[in-house]
């Protein structure tokens, strides 16, 4: 699925770039800028995030079948809201889609057959409205509140109703789908306009907010009404179609905003109303691109957005590339720098101070992979808090593409704990909150006597320095006996270890009771793991995983949740399995998660896997037609935007790679995916699967070349089986229980992978069925171990002690 807002953000980037180039601001950074005098905030900092997910169906809405919950959009979970509240994020923003909430505008005249598929004029969709209520309930239950954000950009995609109220080609495949038509002439993209012939009027916006206010005005979880997300490129004066490249009638949006405010006030006299501005609600545009602002009325908050790249687009993440552009949107012909975000926000703060109104920064993001972004972000958020501006970061949420998005802030799962995204710590620091999780990282393999650097990081915020004591066993020498993490956001400290030869050395941490110290750090300095396999199989297997920096997911380590969960017991649902191998880093936790919202049966029939013990071994049971698998979603490299993301799948198709899975099936003739590396948006993949009970290794590259290796025999039901795939250019092999059963000699075109999945697959925007059996363990990594090494890894993963 393409990010629904990508095309819109690119247009915003181009618009702001053109505007920036024309501004007559001197090129010397900061020469005319002085920070506004800080106001004293009225109370504790107000912080939160955007619970993105419910608005993601937009690209294909009403034009195809891409409108299924879980798959094309998703609803935040109670556990997610509760975890955020525990971190201090207590005023969040919920983007939602107008067309999904109000499927038929109040003045439309659909025929009876169309109403049966789409809905009645003006009515809120009962299911979607209830999901919004569920999110508000989740906030109220933990003492938090939520802003309802109409995330439509001043637009509404509608059907074209015929004179008899019909829609050509209208269909709805299942009750869970929304109605659509593939007839390109049967849909209409409406846009805010004031000219005669306007198809989306102030009355339409007033109507939906009147109905929303009636439903939610008294809800204790409601923080306010966000009138419209990022109106932009509205028609030119006297026109009714979108303007691109400038010239829009700036009076359109203020007129709509006034109508919405008045409509809400007739229902809710006191509720908070969030008012964005023209030109994507840019902080730099609030003061002089919104005629008639501030609007009349009480308890209005003016919301602004800004990002840190040159165009403030939120769609560019390579720091050096952005500096080389030599301009900064809203600031003129100067390169971005540490104070870019502060300077952009300062324009809105000055305007708000001048008019005595409140301000909210409801979208701002932290790009990954460069500490200079964190410095910019940190200064921006600190400035906002210092001036009493509430902050909601972009973007959290558990919808699957958010986990691979550079600005995604969904937490990871590693070392048996929830690992917050870096942005969370920066905001906590600005708000004066002390919340942190300690994790460490080090190279997997160790050379005897040679130094290995270990880094410990506090993900979150430390309000005071934190000292940890290091205790090595006899197999390790350290360069120090303690480390101190400084106060601040996401601080880290390092030490050096020298492991002894042919030992598994260990360092243990101790410190204050909170936060919990990282688990013991082991160093595998075994010169010949193969020679130890008969006597010390576990050590030999882990040493080989370390040698190849491979991931390992042991279902014996499964947890009930990656948010406030616990180790799973027999019969309990499973949502999280950490990488207990050596494929993860602080910037790239290779967790396997199930992020489905199962809070309500109305979300669909997909169920969670369950932990079982089979012949003394723990496994995840995926039996059944609609049982989900696990998913590890990572970033997509994009030249000029994010060319070398750290959060990557360990290998691509053309790389040497291997995967090992230990599984069992309850019966014969099972078909489905066991383990897959792939790219969700395309068809390229490398996978282990079963077809009528027969193991397969399957490869598809970006050019469509397909290679399948198939075992001549089906596996025996009820018995754990080890399936192995190993691939290099010109050499692929499928192994079953340690024996090669099929080979190929294909050469693959470069084909990027962005996800790993256990017990199901996902390509071309759609899930592929899992094999409906049991998973005991999976390992995967880059490189081509020798057959003897693969044999040891297979024995190790199959052994109960694994």
Secondary structure, 3 states (H helix, E strand, C coil): CCCCCHHHHHHHHHHHHHHHHHCCCCCCCCCCCCCCCCCCCCCCCCEEEEECCCCCCHHHCCCCCCCCECCCECCCCHHHHHHHHHCCCCEEEEEECHHHHCCCCCCCCCCHHHHHHHCCCCCCCHHHHHHHHHHHHHHHHCCCEEEEEECCCCEEEEECCCCCCCCCCCECCCCCCCCECCCCCCEEEEEECCCCCCCECHHHHHHHHHHHHHHHCCCCCEEEEECCCCCCCCCECCCCCCCCCCCECCHHHHHHHHHHHHHHHHHCCCCCEEECCHHHHECCCCCCCCCCCCCCCCCEEEEEECCCCCCCCCCCCCHHHHHHCCCECCCECCCCCCCHHHHHHHHHHHHHHHHCCEEEEEECCCCCCCHHHHHHHHHHHHHHHHCCCEEEEEEECCCHHHHHCCCCCCCEEECCEEECCHHHHHHHHHHCCCEEEEEEECCCECCCCCEEEEEEEEEEEECCCEEEEEEECCCEEECCCEEEECCEECCEEEEEEEECCCCEEEEEEECCCCCCCCCCEEEECCCCHHHHCCCCHHHHHHHHHHHCCCEEEEHHHCECCCCCCCECCCCCECCEECCCCCCCECCECCCEECCCCCCCHHHCCCECCEEEEECCEEEEECCCCCECCEEEECCCCECCCECCCCCCCCCCCCCCEEEEEEEECCCCCCCEEEEEEECCCCCCEEEEEEECCEEEEEEECCCCCEEEEEEEEECCCCCCEEEEEEEECCEEEEEECCEEEEEECCCCCCCCCCEEEECCEEECCEEECECCCEEEEEEEEECCCCHHHHHHHHHHHHCCCC
